[in-house]
Amino acid sequence: MSAPAGVIDLHGRVAFVTGGNRGIGAAVVRALHRAGAEVFFTYRSRAEEARALCEQLGGRVATHRLDVADPAALAPAIDACVAHFGRLDALVNNAAIFEENRFDRDDFDAWRAGWRRTFDVNLFAAADLAFLAMRAMRSAGEGTIVNIASRAGHRGELTFADYGASKAAMINLTKSIARSCARDGIVAFSVAPGFVATEMAAADLARNGDAIVAEIPLGRVADPDEVAHAVAFVCTPLARHLNGATLDVNGGSYVR
């Protein structure tokens, strides 16, 4: 499913994508690269997938191992991107975890650990990377922050409240960046998918696929490319006056 020719043009721009070796992240890397951007993407594990994606794209791409939950590793990763490509124009905060953490579980310590880990990866890393990336963007006079949020951030969730809460906070983070940093030429967007056919969602889709699809008016879960196209669009100058917006990519399953 290709993006419209002539509309998504990112030649001359450099994008930094977290969790770019698979799923939505890999689709975003491909979409940005296809639009002409130079792409620096990170991965935490499964280095072979990162290397394969670099080989597949063939040029204008670099990869870097990064655990986004480690604050000490974030600034070196941003610096590596700028050293490699000379600048940084767009940050896509995609890396996330999604683990069941039920209200009725017995282990309180495990419950609290789940919340801490989820917020470390899904929210605090995104905020820290935005802070660090904007230092590079200000020197260029403009930049774009894209936070991959979720439908869960709007509606709340039954068995992974920490995930939904982290994504709700990410949406609010986006609004704060949009209002605070536009004076520096930096704009921000959230892209909020519903269920997407990725490895992260596979177990839930296997267990509850019929019920999940039944609540989507389009009758199917999203393809990762459909999320990636939205990300690529908001990285272009065409979207700048959408600053602060959340783009829902959920097939009409949750309409605000």
C-alpha positions in Angstrom: 0.0 0.0 0.0 2.1 2.9 -1.3 1.8 6.5 -0.2 0.6 9.0 -2.8 3.4 10.0 -5.2 4.5 13.6 -5.0 2.9 14.4 -1.7 5.2 12.8 0.9 8.6 14.4 0.1 11.3 14.3 2.8 14.4 14.7 0.7 17.1 16.4 2.7 15.7 15.6 6.1 17.0 13.3 8.8 14.7 11.2 11.0 15.5 9.3 14.2 13.1 6.4 14.8 13.1 4.3 18.0 12.3 0.6 17.9 12.7 0.6 14.1 13.7 -3.0 13.4 10.2 -4.5 13.4 6.5 -3.8 13.4 5.2 -0.3 13.2 8.8 1.0 13.6 10.1 -0.8 10.6 7.2 0.3 8.5 7.9 3.9 9.6 11.6 3.5 8.7 10.6 2.2 5.2 8.0 5.0 4.7 10.4 7.8 5.6 13.2 6.3 3.6 10.8 5.9 0.6 9.9 9.6 0.9 13.6 10.5 0.6 14.6 10.9 4.2 17.9 9.7 5.7 16.8 7.5 8.6 18.7 6.6 11.8 16.8 3.9 13.7 17.4 2.1 17.0 16.7 -1.4 18.2 17.1 -3.0 21.6 17.4 -6.7 20.6 17.3 -8.8 17.5 20.2 -7.1 15.8 19.8 -9.3 12.8 16.5 -7.7 11.9 18.1 -4.3 12.1 20.9 -5.3 9.8 18.5 -6.9 7.4 16.4 -3.8 7.1 19.5 -1.7 6.5 20.6 -4.1 3.7 17.1 -4.1 2.2 17.0 -0.3 2.0 20.5 0.0 0.7 21.5 3.5 1.6 20.5 6.7 3.5 20.0 4.5 6.6 21.9 3.7 9.8 21.1 1.7 12.9 22.1 1.8 16.6 21.5 -0.5 19.5 19.6 1.4 22.3 17.6 0.4 25.4 15.4 3.5 25.7 14.8 2.7 29.3 18.4 3.6 30.1 18.6 7.4 30.4 22.4 7.4 30.2 22.2 5.8 26.7 19.9 8.4 25.1 22.2 11.4 24.6 24.9 9.3 22.9 22.3 7.9 20.5 21.1 11.3 19.5 24.7 12.4 19.1 25.5 9.4 17.0 22.7 10.3 14.6 23.9 13.9 14.3 27.5 12.7 13.8 26.4 10.3 11.1 24.0 12.4 9.1 25.0 15.9 10.1 21.6 17.0 11.5 18.3 15.9 13.0 14.9 17.0 11.7 12.4 14.5 13.0 12.1 12.2 16.0 9.6 9.4 16.0 9.1 7.9 19.5 7.9 4.5 18.6 9.6 2.1 21.0 7.0 0.7 23.5 6.1 -2.3 25.6 2.6 -3.8 26.0 2.2 -6.3 28.8 -0.8 -7.5 30.7 -1.0 -6.1 34.2 -4.4 -6.8 35.6 -6.1 -5.0 38.5 -7.0 -8.4 40.1 -3.5 -9.8 40.1 -2.2 -11.0 43.5 1.4 -9.7 43.4 1.5 -6.0 44.4 5.2 -5.7 43.7 4.8 -7.1 40.2 1.9 -4.7 39.6 4.1 -1.7 40.6 7.1 -3.0 38.6 4.9 -3.3 35.5 3.8 0.3 35.9 7.4 1.6 36.4 8.8 -0.4 33.4 5.9 0.7 31.1 6.3 4.3 32.0 10.1 4.2 31.7 9.9 2.8 28.1 6.7 4.3 26.8 6.7 7.8 28.3 9.9 8.9 30.1 12.1 7.8 27.3 9.9 9.7 24.8 10.1 12.8 26.9 13.9 12.5 27.4 14.5 11.9 23.7 12.3 14.8 22.7 14.3 17.1 25.1 17.6 15.9 23.6 16.5 15.9 20.0 15.2 19.5 20.3 18.7 20.7 21.2 19.8 19.6 17.7 16.6 20.8 16.0 16.9 24.3 17.4 20.2 24.9 15.6 18.4 24.1 12.3 15.5 26.4 13.2 12.8 23.7 13.0 12.0 20.1 13.7 9.2 17.6 14.2 8.4 15.3 17.1 6.1 12.4 16.4 4.9 10.3 19.3 3.3 6.9 18.6 0.4 6.8 21.1 -2.6 4.5 21.0 -6.3 4.3 21.0 -5.7 3.0 24.6 -4.7 6.4 25.6 -8.2 7.7 24.9 -10.5 5.0 26.1 -8.7 3.3 29.0 -8.0 -0.5 29.0 -9.2 -3.5 31.0 -6.1 -5.6 31.5 -3.2 -3.2 30.7 -4.1 0.1 32.4 -0.4 1.0 32.7 -0.1 0.9 28.9 -3.2 3.0 28.3 -2.1 5.5 31.0 1.4 5.8 29.5 -0.1 6.5 26.1 -2.6 9.1 27.5 0.4 10.8 29.1 2.3 10.7 25.8 -0.6 12.5 24.0 -0.5 15.2 26.7 3.3 15.4 26.3 2.7 16.0 22.6 0.4 18.9 23.3 2.8 20.4 25.7 5.6 20.3 23.2 3.4 21.8 20.5 2.4 24.7 22.7 5.9 25.3 24.3 8.2 24.7 21.4 6.5 26.1 18.3 8.4 29.4 19.0 11.5 27.5 18.2 10.0 26.1 14.9 9.4 22.7 16.5 6.0 21.0 16.0 4.7 17.8 17.6 2.1 15.2 16.7 0.6 12.0 18.2 -0.3 9.1 15.9 -2.7 6.9 17.8 -3.3 3.4 16.3 -5.9 0.9 17.4 -5.0 -2.7 16.8 -2.3 -3.2 14.2 -1.1 -6.5 12.7 2.3 -6.6 14.5 4.2 -9.1 16.6 3.5 -7.1 19.7 -0.3 -7.5 19.2 -0.1 -11.0 17.9 -0.9 -12.8 21.2 -4.0 -10.6 21.9 -5.2 -11.0 18.3 -4.8 -14.8 18.5 -6.9 -14.9 21.7 -9.5 -12.3 20.9 -9.2 -11.7 17.2 -12.9 -12.1 16.4 -14.0 -9.7 19.1 -11.3 -7.2 18.2 -12.3 -7.1 14.5 -16.0 -7.0 15.4 -15.6 -3.5 16.9 -13.8 -2.1 13.9 -16.2 -0.7 11.3 -13.7 -1.4 8.5 -13.7 -5.0 9.5 -10.0 -5.6 9.9 -7.0 -4.5 12.0 -4.6 -1.9 10.5 -1.6 -2.8 8.5 1.7 -1.2 9.9 2.1 0.8 6.6 -1.2 2.6 7.3 0.3 3.9 10.5 3.6 4.7 8.8 1.9 6.8 6.1 0.4 9.0 8.8 3.8 9.4 10.4 5.5 10.3 7.1 2.8 12.9 6.3 3.2 14.8 9.6 6.9 14.9 9.1 6.4 17.0 6.0 6.0 20.8 5.8 2.4 20.2 4.7 1.3 19.3 8.2 2.9 22.0 10.3 -0.4 23.8 11.1 -1.7 20.5 12.5 0.8 21.1 15.4 -0.4 19.4 18.5 -3.0 17.2 16.8 -3.5 13.5 17.4 -4.2 11.4 14.3 -6.4 8.4 15.1 -5.6 5.3 13.0 -8.2 2.9 14.3 -10.6 2.2 11.5 -13.4 4.0 13.3 -13.3 1.7 16.3 -13.0 4.7 18.6 -14.3 8.0 17.3 -13.7 11.1 19.4 
